[in-house]
Amino acid sequence: MHNLLRIMSLEEDSAMRTVFVNAENEGGINTIYDPKSDSELYQVFIHNNFPLVTENSWVFPTYEAARSFAAERFNQDWEMLSWDGAIHRKCEREDCGERKDCHECQTGGGCKSCGALDDFEL
């Protein structure tokens, strides 16, 4: 599987919700804060599936540099998975604290207590 163009087209906000997986590992790009320089840096990481021990990590001063490295590192033999930030499941909780009083729950927009979507479709 070739991910080079897909990774190079990732915007910074969506890269933080994207992981790269294979049978043994998971990797991605995240931000880290360096208190010495009072700056945000970008880390490309690879860790084991379980118990999530970091095997390798590389730090870059810019998102573009981290993305470029990730595009080369995760180009082949990695599956690219992205999450849109929403919780895609129906709220089935009758004990949900806001279900009865929440306008979003009543109108089908989603549950503010648990984040579930009332219009869930698989």
C-alpha atoms as an extended CHARMM CRD file, in Angstrom:
* protein
*
       122  EXT
         1         1  MET       CA              0.0000000000        0.0000000000        0.0000000000  PROA      1               0.0000000000
         2         2  HSD       CA              1.3580000000        3.4170000000       -0.9610000000  PROA      2               0.0000000000
         3         3  ASN       CA              0.4780000000        6.3270000000        1.3250000000  PROA      3               0.0000000000
         4         4  LEU       CA              2.9600000000        8.9670000000        0.1630000000  PROA      4               0.0000000000
         5         5  LEU       CA              0.4870000000       11.3120000000       -1.5580000000  PROA      5               0.0000000000
         6         6  ARG       CA             -2.2140000000       10.7470000000        1.0500000000  PROA      6               0.0000000000
         7         7  ILE       CA              0.1590000000       11.6530000000        3.8860000000  PROA      7               0.0000000000
         8         8  MET       CA              1.6120000000       14.6480000000        2.0590000000  PROA      8               0.0000000000
         9         9  SER       CA             -1.9110000000       16.0100000000        1.5800000000  PROA      9               0.0000000000
        10        10  LEU       CA             -2.7870000000       15.7430000000        5.3000000000  PROA      10              0.0000000000
        11        11  GLU       CA             -3.6120000000       19.0490000000        6.9090000000  PROA      11              0.0000000000
        12        12  GLU       CA             -2.1430000000       19.5040000000       10.3820000000  PROA      12              0.0000000000
        13        13  ASP       CA             -5.4640000000       19.1980000000       12.2420000000  PROA      13              0.0000000000
        14        14  SER       CA             -6.3960000000       15.9410000000       10.4930000000  PROA      14              0.0000000000
        15        15  ALA       CA             -2.9140000000       14.4630000000       10.9430000000  PROA      15              0.0000000000
        16        16  MET       CA             -3.4920000000       14.4970000000       14.6940000000  PROA      16              0.0000000000
        17        17  ARG       CA             -6.4870000000       12.2010000000       14.1240000000  PROA      17              0.0000000000
        18        18  THR       CA             -4.6570000000        9.8320000000       11.7690000000  PROA      18              0.0000000000
        19        19  VAL       CA             -2.7670000000        6.6770000000       12.6710000000  PROA      19              0.0000000000
        20        20  PHE       CA             -0.7090000000        4.2490000000       10.6630000000  PROA      20              0.0000000000
        21        21  VAL       CA             -0.9940000000        0.5790000000       11.5670000000  PROA      21              0.0000000000
        22        22  ASN       CA              0.4890000000       -2.7340000000       10.5840000000  PROA      22              0.0000000000
        23        23  ALA       CA              0.3510000000       -6.1400000000       12.2680000000  PROA      23              0.0000000000
        24        24  GLU       CA              2.8950000000       -5.2420000000       14.9620000000  PROA      24              0.0000000000
        25        25  ASN       CA              2.9120000000       -1.4750000000       15.3500000000  PROA      25              0.0000000000
        26        26  GLU       CA              1.0130000000        1.7660000000       15.3070000000  PROA      26              0.0000000000
        27        27  GLY       CA              2.4420000000        5.1450000000       14.4340000000  PROA      27              0.0000000000
        28        28  GLY       CA              1.4890000000        8.7260000000       13.8580000000  PROA      28              0.0000000000
        29        29  ILE       CA              2.2820000000       12.3980000000       14.2080000000  PROA      29              0.0000000000
        30        30  ASN       CA              1.5950000000       14.3830000000       17.3580000000  PROA      30              0.0000000000
        31        31  THR       CA              2.6470000000       17.6110000000       18.9540000000  PROA      31              0.0000000000
        32        32  ILE       CA              4.9060000000       17.9270000000       21.9610000000  PROA      32              0.0000000000
        33        33  TYR       CA              5.7970000000       20.9580000000       24.0280000000  PROA      33              0.0000000000
        34        34  ASP       CA              9.4180000000       21.8100000000       24.7400000000  PROA      34              0.0000000000
        35        35  PRO       CA              9.5570000000       23.9340000000       27.9100000000  PROA      35              0.0000000000
        36        36  LYS       CA             13.2180000000       24.8460000000       27.3810000000  PROA      36              0.0000000000
        37        37  SER       CA             12.4980000000       26.6280000000       24.1110000000  PROA      37              0.0000000000
        38        38  ASP       CA              8.8620000000       27.3940000000       24.9570000000  PROA      38              0.0000000000
        39        39  SER       CA              7.8440000000       25.9610000000       21.6070000000  PROA      39              0.0000000000
        40        40  GLU       CA              5.6390000000       23.3000000000       20.1090000000  PROA      40              0.0000000000
        41        41  LEU       CA              7.4380000000       20.5600000000       18.1930000000  PROA      41              0.0000000000
        42        42  TYR       CA              6.1620000000       17.6980000000       16.0660000000  PROA      42              0.0000000000
        43        43  GLN       CA              6.8870000000       14.0840000000       16.8400000000  PROA      43              0.0000000000
        44        44  VAL       CA              6.5990000000       11.1230000000       14.5060000000  PROA      44              0.0000000000
        45        45  PHE       CA              6.2790000000        7.9960000000       16.6220000000  PROA      45              0.0000000000
        46        46  ILE       CA              6.0190000000        4.2310000000       16.3420000000  PROA      46              0.0000000000
        47        47  HSD       CA              4.9120000000        2.0770000000       19.2340000000  PROA      47              0.0000000000
        48        48  ASN       CA              3.8570000000       -1.4970000000       19.8830000000  PROA      48              0.0000000000
        49        49  ASN       CA              0.1750000000       -2.3060000000       19.7300000000  PROA      49              0.0000000000
        50        50  PHE       CA              0.2860000000       -3.5320000000       23.3200000000  PROA      50              0.0000000000
        51        51  PRO       CA              1.3850000000       -2.3870000000       25.8330000000  PROA      51              0.0000000000
        52        52  LEU       CA              1.9050000000        0.8030000000       23.7670000000  PROA      52              0.0000000000
        53        53  VAL       CA              5.6280000000        1.0710000000       24.3780000000  PROA      53              0.0000000000
        54        54  THR       CA              7.3200000000        3.6010000000       22.1100000000  PROA      54              0.0000000000
        55        55  GLU       CA              9.8230000000        1.8600000000       19.8450000000  PROA      55              0.0000000000
        56        56  ASN       CA             11.0180000000        4.9080000000       17.9050000000  PROA      56              0.0000000000
        57        57  SER       CA             10.3070000000        8.5990000000       17.7950000000  PROA      57              0.0000000000
        58        58  TRP       CA             11.6830000000       11.5020000000       15.8290000000  PROA      58              0.0000000000
        59        59  VAL       CA             11.1920000000       15.2070000000       16.6040000000  PROA      59              0.0000000000
        60        60  PHE       CA             10.8560000000       17.9790000000       14.0150000000  PROA      60              0.0000000000
        61        61  PRO       CA             10.6000000000       21.7630000000       14.3330000000  PROA      61              0.0000000000
        62        62  THR       CA              7.7390000000       22.0770000000       11.8130000000  PROA      62              0.0000000000
        63        63  TYR       CA              4.6800000000       20.1170000000       10.8640000000  PROA      63              0.0000000000
        64        64  GLU       CA              5.7960000000       20.0680000000        7.2350000000  PROA      64              0.0000000000
        65        65  ALA       CA              9.0970000000       18.3880000000        8.1660000000  PROA      65              0.0000000000
        66        66  ALA       CA              7.3190000000       15.7940000000       10.3330000000  PROA      66              0.0000000000
        67        67  ARG       CA              4.7520000000       15.1180000000        7.6070000000  PROA      67              0.0000000000
        68        68  SER       CA              7.4600000000       14.6810000000        4.9830000000  PROA      68              0.0000000000
        69        69  PHE       CA              9.3230000000       12.1970000000        7.1990000000  PROA      69              0.0000000000
        70        70  ALA       CA              6.0750000000       10.3250000000        7.9990000000  PROA      70              0.0000000000
        71        71  ALA       CA              5.2480000000       10.1230000000        4.2870000000  PROA      71              0.0000000000
        72        72  GLU       CA              8.5280000000        8.3120000000        3.6780000000  PROA      72              0.0000000000
        73        73  ARG       CA              8.4020000000        6.1780000000        6.8500000000  PROA      73              0.0000000000
        74        74  PHE       CA              4.7540000000        5.0580000000        6.5340000000  PROA      74              0.0000000000
        75        75  ASN       CA              4.6130000000        4.9370000000        2.7380000000  PROA      75              0.0000000000
        76        76  GLN       CA              4.4250000000        1.1630000000        2.3200000000  PROA      76              0.0000000000
        77        77  ASP       CA              3.1770000000       -1.7510000000        4.4220000000  PROA      77              0.0000000000
        78        78  TRP       CA              1.1670000000        0.5300000000        6.7140000000  PROA      78              0.0000000000
        79        79  GLU       CA             -2.5820000000        1.0790000000        6.6680000000  PROA      79              0.0000000000
        80        80  MET       CA             -3.6440000000        4.6970000000        7.1170000000  PROA      80              0.0000000000
        81        81  LEU       CA             -6.6930000000        5.2270000000        9.3380000000  PROA      81              0.0000000000
        82        82  SER       CA             -8.3300000000        8.5800000000       10.0630000000  PROA      82              0.0000000000
        83        83  TRP       CA            -10.9510000000        9.5610000000       12.6050000000  PROA      83              0.0000000000
        84        84  ASP       CA            -13.2590000000       12.5130000000       11.9290000000  PROA      84              0.0000000000
        85        85  GLY       CA            -13.5840000000       13.3550000000       15.6280000000  PROA      85              0.0000000000
        86        86  ALA       CA            -17.2170000000       12.2950000000       15.9510000000  PROA      86              0.0000000000
        87        87  ILE       CA            -18.5280000000        9.3670000000       17.9160000000  PROA      87              0.0000000000
        88        88  HSD       CA            -20.4360000000        7.1750000000       15.4930000000  PROA      88              0.0000000000
        89        89  ARG       CA            -22.7720000000        5.1930000000       17.6760000000  PROA      89              0.0000000000
        90        90  LYS       CA            -26.3560000000        5.5530000000       18.7170000000  PROA      90              0.0000000000
        91        91  CYS       CA            -27.0790000000        6.6580000000       22.2760000000  PROA      91              0.0000000000
        92        92  GLU       CA            -28.9890000000        3.7980000000       23.8800000000  PROA      92              0.0000000000
        93        93  ARG       CA            -28.6720000000        5.0460000000       27.4400000000  PROA      93              0.0000000000
        94        94  GLU       CA            -31.9890000000        5.5960000000       29.1410000000  PROA      94              0.0000000000
        95        95  ASP       CA            -30.1290000000        6.9700000000       32.1540000000  PROA      95              0.0000000000
        96        96  CYS       CA            -28.4180000000        9.6670000000       30.1110000000  PROA      96              0.0000000000
        97        97  GLY       CA            -28.4880000000       12.8250000000       32.2050000000  PROA      97              0.0000000000
        98        98  GLU       CA            -29.3740000000       15.1550000000       29.3510000000  PROA      98              0.0000000000
        99        99  ARG       CA            -31.4470000000       12.8500000000       27.1520000000  PROA      99              0.0000000000
       100       100  LYS       CA            -34.8010000000       14.1520000000       28.4030000000  PROA      100             0.0000000000
       101       101  ASP       CA            -33.8310000000       17.8180000000       28.6570000000  PROA      101             0.0000000000
       102       102  CYS       CA            -31.2810000000       18.1610000000       25.8610000000  PROA      102             0.0000000000
       103       103  HSD       CA            -32.5060000000       19.9630000000       22.7400000000  PROA      103             0.0000000000
       104       104  GLU       CA            -29.9340000000       18.1260000000       20.5990000000  PROA      104             0.0000000000
       105       105  CYS       CA            -31.1720000000       14.7500000000       21.8390000000  PROA      105             0.0000000000
       106       106  GLN       CA            -34.7930000000       15.7160000000       21.2250000000  PROA      106             0.0000000000
       107       107  THR       CA            -34.1450000000       16.9870000000       17.7040000000  PROA      107             0.0000000000
       108       108  GLY       CA            -31.8950000000       14.0890000000       16.6680000000  PROA      108             0.0000000000
       109       109  GLY       CA            -28.6650000000       16.0840000000       16.5100000000  PROA      109             0.0000000000
       110       110  GLY       CA            -26.7960000000       13.9960000000       19.0490000000  PROA      110             0.0000000000
       111       111  CYS       CA            -26.3370000000       13.5070000000       22.7680000000  PROA      111             0.0000000000
       112       112  LYS       CA            -24.2910000000       16.1410000000       24.5770000000  PROA      112             0.0000000000
       113       113  SER       CA            -23.6780000000       13.8850000000       27.5970000000  PROA      113             0.0000000000
       114       114  CYS       CA            -22.0450000000       10.9620000000       25.8470000000  PROA      114             0.0000000000
       115       115  GLY       CA            -21.3680000000       12.4120000000       22.3890000000  PROA      115             0.0000000000
       116       116  ALA       CA            -23.3390000000        9.7470000000       20.5320000000  PROA      116             0.0000000000
       117       117  LEU       CA            -25.2200000000       10.5070000000       17.3490000000  PROA      117             0.0000000000
       118       118  ASP       CA            -28.9390000000        9.7560000000       17.2700000000  PROA      118             0.0000000000
       119       119  ASP       CA            -28.8770000000        9.3550000000       13.4910000000  PROA      119             0.0000000000
       120       120  PHE       CA            -26.2320000000        6.6180000000       13.6500000000  PROA      120             0.0000000000
       121       121  GLU       CA            -25.6980000000        4.5860000000       10.4990000000  PROA      121             0.0000000000
       122       122  LEU       CA            -23.0480000000        1.9300000000       10.0410000000  PROA      122             0.0000000000
